[in-house]
Amino acid sequence: MIPFAKRMEYMAGSATVIKNLFKAMGDPETISFGGGAPARETLPAKQLAQICSELFSSEEYGARMLQYGHPEGEKELREVVSEYLLRPKGVKAEPDEIMIVNGGLETMNLMCQVFIDPGDVILVEEPTFVHCVEIFEMFEARCVAVHTDDDGIDPVDVEAKIKQYHPKFVYVIPTFQNPSGRTLSLERRKKLAELGTKYDVIILEDDPYRDIRFEGEEIPPIKSFDSSGNTVLANSFSKIFSAGARLGYVNAAPEILEKLYNAKTATNSQTNTTLQLICAEFFRRGLFEELLSKTRALYRQRRDVMLECIDRFFPEGTKRTTPQGGLFVWVELPEGYDTTELLKKAGEYKVAFIAGEAFFTDGGGKGKNCMRLSFGNVPPENIRIGMERLGKLLASEK
Amino acid sequence: MIPFAKRMEYMAGSATVIKNLFKAMGDPETISFGGGAPARETLPAKQLAQICSELFSSEEYGARMLQYGHPEGEKELREVVSEYLLRPKGVKAEPDEIMIVNGGLETMNLMCQVFIDPGDVILVEEPTFVHCVEIFEMFEARCVAVHTDDDGIDPVDVEAKIKQYHPKFVYVIPTFQNPSGRTLSLERRKKLAELGTKYDVIILEDDPYRDIRFEGEEIPPIKSFDSSGNTVLANSFSKIFSAGARLGYVNAAPEILEKLYNAKTATNSQTNTTLQLICAEFFRRGLFEELLSKTRALYRQRRDVMLECIDRFFPEGTKRTTPQGGLFVWVELPEGYDTTELLKKAGEYKVAFIAGEAFFTDGGGKGKNCMRLSFGNVPPENIRIGMERLGKLLASEK
């Protein structure tokens, strides 16, 4: 047997969580609140039928769509990111300060390639996104959890832990956080950007849910308060265009972007030219705003139904978040429930969720009575049925 | 300044080569024999206009094209790989022994994630593909060059160097090698597979040009002689469907594939669903064979023109390979020429190539009088003009 690299030992746990998740999503009778998939109804298939037909037939684009492009991404899409997605949010980024990647997660991988040596510390929210923890583990980083509350990650604890652990990154999902659905307050955003500058630490801002706000006021990205270039903004087209297209982008200071460019060429050369040009054309035809309004209205309704069902079907003493956007509700059941154990029985009840423990990096049974529920890709009538099933599952336990 | 990871120090050299290459490809007046891009005429844009229009409009595929898929790749495309691309070559691989990746190079990155610790040795051909060396360097592997001749990599030297260096991989491009255009003989393929088994070393077979054979007899992949699962077959759709689509695949033993799957989810979750389904449909409609005949005829003509031009315009004493397929001719100029120096003047002559030195990992000025010429994406009339320019550049030196 040829020995595997050392880094493979570190990632066994979270890889299994993700694999089981994909398995549960495969059973058509199960109503899954597990994955973070966008609503089927928000995917612009009809519009792309038209756009693809035109672009592939055109003299200007036809062959270019299928030829090698540029490691930093196609100019058209970098312009779209700059004009449609960053400028309106208060982030001034020229197209050449942006790189296109294969989905939002790839940025975390590339940032690790560029910055993480084995043993380096990354501060993460508690709870945080399990899939990113998997990436950090593969690079043999040590994740240290930071205290969070209803306003998001706590800057006082961030500063204390920067001093104690000298981390390379503070990884934060500021808006409609995964898994909690919570949003980082304006004041804390400013404070985080300042801490990045003061202590020379990367604030790695992962913001894929930002545009799906259906309630409350928009808050500018942390990056908009960055004076030193130490905040790196990662984002994705998965929730606002297509998850299957695997398109994302990163905005970073030139000296970081240059290294990301090297890591990108040594990972997969470039993101595919085809979908970049299709996506850019979708925005340039003015189709984004309409899709976004539709998307927001649809998720708002689903969230409302889910919150109503939690209040109705879940046991007394259950706590839950009230997300103003995004796809996730975080549920804290009364003490004594063990969602990891519950999940083993969930198959019988034809319902799925993610058990809370997976989102905690420190172990010790934290999050044992918690679960993440995604209302994104479940129609309202199925949310009702699925949540009633979940209620029965919970009732069977006590 | 936040310190970069140690691995970033190792990749500066080859990253620069690749960056300059992209730059040269950008000037429209320059005739570039530099990149390995497929011929514009072989890209099936018209067919994809039709396929995309139908798939995006269909009830079955529309939303699925834009939704999350599977980390191992979509079943349809893995079936295509198994039936159309591997079985006819003598490689029996079920769809679940195949993983889809973002272009052929991503397999090398994932294989390094899975197997390479800093300091591990990888045996490579001399010369070898510069872009893969960049990847190996990022993982802090040590590349050791193995002797090659007109029949490809020399198994006697491979065995000697396995004993001496205990490498993790032998990285080999067996068919119409990049950069030399040479093909590994049948006997040597068998021998390499045996060495992988005997010494428990991965034979990493990278075979993207295999199908573009326009002369001579087909030779089965090394993988077809693998009895232990120690040969890993990496391939790409870049030269037979679309380079811009960034689709590739890997066929490996289950225990390796499982780790590759973990590395893939921690790199970018999955390859985009959209282009996988489009590509699968292209094959399923029987469009591949026709495209392939057209492609072979077109490259054959371009090779012929290029060889003729070398013999006509290049100085006496020039040696060249006679590739039976693929995209590349390897040229060895008489002693005294320095192609790295020549390249600096090539801009004036509006012509580009890759200087030989880049393809040698041992340094010491090897390949100084060599160059790689790609005839792939240059129409015959431009090959003539560009090669005459190159001839003048060479004449100016002596």
Interface residues (C-beta under 8 A of the other chain):
Chain A: M1 I2 P3 F4 A5 K6 R7 M8 M11 A15 I18 F22 G35 A37 P38 R40 L43 P44 A45 K46 L48 A49 Q50 C52 S53 E54 L55 F56 S57 G62 A63 R64 M65 L66 Q67 Y68 G69 H70 P71 V101 N102 G103 L105 E106 N109 C112 Q113 V114 F115 I116 D117 D120 H131 E134 I135 E137 M138 K168 D200 V201 I202 N230 S238 F241 S242 A243 G244 A245 R246 L247 K259 Y261 N262 A263 T265 A266 T267 N268 S269 Q270 T271 N272 T273 T274 L275
Chain B: M1 I2 P3 F4 A5 K6 R7 M8 M11 A12 A15 I18 K19 F22 G35 A37 P38 R40 L43 P44 A45 K46 L48 A49 Q50 C52 S53 E54 L55 F56 S57 G62 A63 R64 M65 L66 Q67 Y68 G69 H70 P71 V101 N102 G103 L105 E106 N109 C112 Q113 V114 F115 I116 D117 D120 H131 E134 I135 E137 M138 K168 D200 V201 I202 N230 S238 F241 S242 A243 G244 A245 R246 L247 K259 N262 A263 T265 A266 T267 N268 S269 Q270 T271 N272 T273 T274 L275
